[in-house]
Amino acid sequence: MDHDEQRALARYADISTEAASFRLRAARLSLGLTQKEMADEVGAKPGSYSTYETGRVHPPLAVIRHLYRAYNIDFNFILYGDFRRLPADTQEPIFDALLELQSLEGRAEGSG
């Protein structure tokens, strides 16, 4: 995957809640965690955490801080789609998860 494809997949510079939620879901999936497990890790109720992944609100600072401190997933990626500060060993699973989510979204749109 070239740099332009990565930028498109990460929805680079898209600061909408929908784009942030897409990247947040990919980050969680790349870690192999369920929503409940991630909610527990960040000290949120599962229902509250779910609102971050559905694009109703941006993830709060506590979630972004946890992703950085525990998994080295930089806030620039979650909020802006800027993946340049992600370590190489973190980028690969995140891009795999982004591809999976994009595929699922495409199938959902095709069935509607």
Secondary structure, DSSP 4 states (H G I P E B T S, - for coil): --HHHHHHHTTTT--SHHHHHHHHHHHHHHHT--HHHHHHHHT--HHHHHHHHTTSSPPPHHHHHHHHHHH---HHHHHH---TTS-HHHHHHHHHHHHHHHHHHHHHHHH-
